[in-house]
Amino acid sequence: VQLVESGGGLVQAGGSLRLSCAASGLLFDAYAIGWFRQAPGKDYEGVSCISNSDGRTYYGDSVKGRFTISSDNAKNTVYLEMNSLQPEDTAVYYCAAAQYSSSWYQSPLGTYDYDWWGQGTQVTVSS
C-alpha cells in the first residue's frame, strides 16, 4: 500500500488549499482514508476521514464547517478541501488508510486502526 499526499503550501489566514491523497496497492472501496495532522510539539489530531465503501464522512470539531473531504474512487484519490484557514491549522498533514473493523467504527478519527501512512505534506498558514 502506498499513499502520496500533495497540495500543501503556504497560505494567508482566510485562504484555502486542497490536499490530495493518491492511493495504490489496495482495494480502494475496502478502506477508509483519513487525514491527520501534527503540529510541532503536539500529538496527531484526526482531521477528517471518509468511508470509501459507503461515502460516510467524519470531521474533527476544530475543522467542521471549514474542511470538506471527498473521494474519487475511479482515481483512487481522496481530497481535503480546506477553507477559512487559520494559523492554528499549521501542521504536517498526513493521509492514512484503515481497514474496516469494530474499533474503527467506534473511533474513525483515532490513529489506532490506520496501518498505512503517507509521507505528509506541510501546510503553513500565516497571520
N, C-alpha and C positions, 0 to 999 in steps of 0.2 A: 504494500500500500504506500502510495506517495501522495502527499498533499503539498501544493505550492501556492503560497499567498502572493498577492501583488496588489498594488494600488495605494500603498501608504505614501506618506509625504508630509510636507509642512503646509499648514493652512492657518489662516487667521480665525480668531474666535467668531462664531456665527457662520462659518463656512461649511462646506460639505466635501466628503470624499466617498468613493465607492471602492470597497475592498473585494477582491475576487479570491476564491479558493478552488483551484483546479485539482480534481481527484483522479487518481488512476490506480489500477491494480485491485479494484474492489467492485463488487456488485452494488452500484450506487444506490439503488432502491432499498437495499437491505441495511443501510446505515443511516444513522443520524449524524449530521455535521454541525459542529458547534464552533462559535467564535469565543475566544477568551482573550483577556488582556492582562498584562503585567506591567505596572508602573514601577519605577526604581524603588527598591526597598519595600515593596508590597507583595502580597500574595496574588496568585492568579484569581481573576474575577471572571465569572461566567457572564458573557455579554448577551449572547443570543444563540439559539440553536433551532434547527429545522429537522423534522422527521421526514425523510425522503419517501417513506412508504405511503404516508397519508397527507403530507403537507402541513402538519401542525407545527406551529411556531411558538417559541418561548423567548421571553425577554427579561433581562435583569431590570430591577427597579430604576437604576440610575440612567437607563437608556430608553425606557418606554416612551413612546411618542416621538422619539427623535431618530431612532435607528429602525431600519427595516431589513429583514433577512428574506432572501428568496433563493430559489433553486431552479436551475435549468438542467433537467435530467438528461436531455439529449446531449448536452455538452459536459456532463459530469462536473458541473461548476456551481458553487454556492456564492452568492453575493451578499455583502453587507453594505447597505446604503446608510451613510451616516450624515445626518443633518444637524444644524444648530450646534456645531461642535464647540466645546468649551475647553479651556486649558486643563481641566481635570480629566479630560478624555485622553490626554497624552499618555502613551504606553506603547509597548510592543504588542501587536495583535497577532494571535495565532488561530489557525483553524485546526480542528481535530475531528477524528471520526470515531464513532462508537457503534458497536453492535447493540441491537435492542436487548434489554434484559429487564427484569423486575426492578433492579436497583436504578437503572437509567430512568425508567418511568417515574420513579419516586423523586429523582433529583436530576432532571435533564440538564441543568446548568452546573452541576458538580463535575469535577475533573475525574472522578473515580473510574468511570466506565470508558473514558476516551483513551484508547490504546495507541492511536496513531496521530502524530502531530506534525504540522508543517514547521518551517524554519522561522517563521514570524516576519512581520513587516512593521516598521516603525511608523507611528502616527504622532505627529507633534503639532499641537495647537497653540499658537502664540496669542497673547492677550493684547 
